[in-house]
């Protein structure tokens, strides 16, 4: 994927028909995620059984669509993740099947000077 480290990902809590492609998914961004499809953020859509996921994002020239199907197991539930955006590292962990609701994240540091 060609994504910068500051990109946020937003997970849709409602199951989506995996037959939808770029046009269909981009039209769901506003009603389901209250987002802007052209923002450069990654929007994550899952199937009803949580074994398939599609990622949609805009990169200045057009949309990207990534699709992953698990051969065994399911992706973690997304209700907790949908309340806040995911970082690129958290999105990668989520796609690897790691349940982020059971992990602890370090607090961000706001540095103003080097001493």
LINJO-V370949 format. One record per backbone hydrogen bond with DSSP energy under -1.0 kcal/mol. CO is the residue of the C=O (numbers start at 1). NH is the residue of the N-H. If there is no record, write none. Layout:
BEGIN
co->{CO:CO}
nh->{NH:NH}
END
This chain:
BEGIN
co->{4:8:9:10:17:21:22:23:25:28:29:29:30:36:42:43:44:45:46:47:50:51:52:53:54:55:56:57:62:64:66:68:78:81:86:87:88:89:90:91:92:93:94:98:99}
nh->{7:42:86:44:20:25:26:27:28:32:33:35:34:39:10:56:12:54:16:50:75:70:47:68:45:66:43:64:59:57:55:53:82:84:9:91:92:93:94:95:96:98:97:100:102}
END
